[in-house]
Amino acid sequence: MSRGFENKKIILHQGVYKRPVSVGDAIFMITGMSIGAGMLGIPYVVAQVGLKIGIVYILVLGLVMLCLNLMLGDIAVRTNEPLQIPGLVGRYLGKGPKYIINILVVFGSYSTLLAYISGEGQALTALFGGSPVVWSLVFWTIGSAIVWRGLQTIKSVEKVLSLIVMSIVIGVSFYILRDFDMTAWAYTDVSKIFLPYGVILFALNATPAIIEAHALLPKDQKSFKRALIIGSLIPMTIYIIFAIAVVGATGLQTTEVATIGLGEKFGKGILVLSNIFAVLAMSAGFIGSGIALKQNFVWDNKIPKIIAEFLVISVPIFLFLLGLRHFIVILSVAGGLVIGVEAVFLVLTCWQARRKGYVNASEYGLHHFWLLAIPVFLIFSWVTVQSMLNFVK
């Protein structure tokens, strides 16, 4: 190893030498993975069922996802190999579950990329006019070129971008709260009670970032756990504020991509600002998700790099051109079905990791495991069944 590497604290992670990140960087890695296309769909589904039900959904699922994230963190701490979720499941549950999770991760990644392509087309059309399909193709071309070249966002840039996005969301939310209509608070529709969970789960999911955060916070279990908790709670808080503000202002007129409806109601200033946020958030999400999927193909599945890159950029646009462009449906399937099944396997993996893991996790300190595991397992089992039933319909 060269003298430059000897004099610096570095980590060999997935074949690349990287510097360890700070707790703040790890927090923004997790929040940055969460805050994206999913958040833009939350106000629509909350508007359909009503604010009171929607806020309860975000709170309950947010806390459940926090419990799941803590269990995933416990698995990562107890395993001294830099494995992604399929690898961790395979390590403790065997090859069969690993193959199932691998398929789900790939399916979920493609759904995520497809959601970003569809959502970006709508956001860019709101900003510049023209055809959403054309703008989606323009966005896909630029985003795919970055994924193909493998230009990963520098962690400090991710932190700045996350701060910008969160600042815009909070600023816009408090601005439009002045137009809050109390009738929106009174409205409820229990006939659509199952509509929000897939979209909200999609928006709260940050599991790939948790694995990455652990890899880049070596031998610091307490800091990793602190970053995980804070990084999980920030998106939940922002989603509640954003949902209350948007639904309170636009009610049942809330659009599937929330920022589009805000522009129609509040004029050009809010239109430009809110859709700039949408474009930034979804662009970062597309690039991050695309590179993560490419790494999954190359490192976990041993697919040649050029074939992996082709698969990552070609499949989502092929599906888009086939007509799979319904933003909320994509988020619901990716959230309810994929994350639900993945969560059930992660609970079982954590149980086995606590029995067979070969790294001491006393500093991480996940106490009362079964008090977390049982409700998480039951809730996600229910979510998975409901998602499958809705998918069959």
Secondary structure, 3 states (H helix, E strand, C coil): CCHHHHCCCCEEECCEEECCCCHHHHHHHHHHHHCCHHHHHHHHHHHHHCHHHHHHHHHHHHHHHHHHHHHHHHHHHHCCCCCCHHHHHHHHHCHHHHHHHHHHHHHHHHHHHHHHHHHHHHHHHHHHCCCHHHHHHHHHHHHHHHHHHCCCCCHHHHHHHHHHHHHHHHHHHHHHHHHCCHHHHHCCCHHHCCCHHHHHHHHHCCHHHHHHHHHCCCCCHHHHHHHHHHHHHHHHHHHHHHHHHHHHHHHHHCCCCHHHHHHHHHCHHHHHHHHHHHHHHHHHHHHHHHHHHHHHHHHHCCCCHHHHHHHHHHHHHHHHHCCCCCHHHHHHHHHHHHHHHHHHHHHHHHHHHHHHCCCCCCCCCCCCHHHHHHHHHHHHHHHHHHHHHHHHC
